[in-house]
């Protein structure tokens, strides 16, 4: 009877002490596997971050090139407009010079009469 009570008391004691125990310690192999998995995940995250940064850099370079080409085209158009304007001015000047020469010649003929 006493033996039975002791056995029951010991079983209860064992149950209550195991309930409060921490998790079973991990083996070195499990710890190493967890460390390697953590490093693998970190490497994947870093690789993805670098890929995204490279993608953003390429987009920025493409945008910069597009802006350079736009500016180049705009300058070319502005220069062409100035050339056209100057050509028009020169043509107008030449027309005026021809008209002046014509009128001067006409005036000289009338003077000779």
ABEGO torsion letter per residue (X at the ends): XAAAAAAAAAAAAAAAAAAABBBBBBBAAAAAAAAAAAAAAAAAAAAAAAAAAAAAAAAAAAAAAAAAAAAAAAAAAAAAAAAAAAAAAAAAAAAAAAAAAAAAAAAAAAAAX
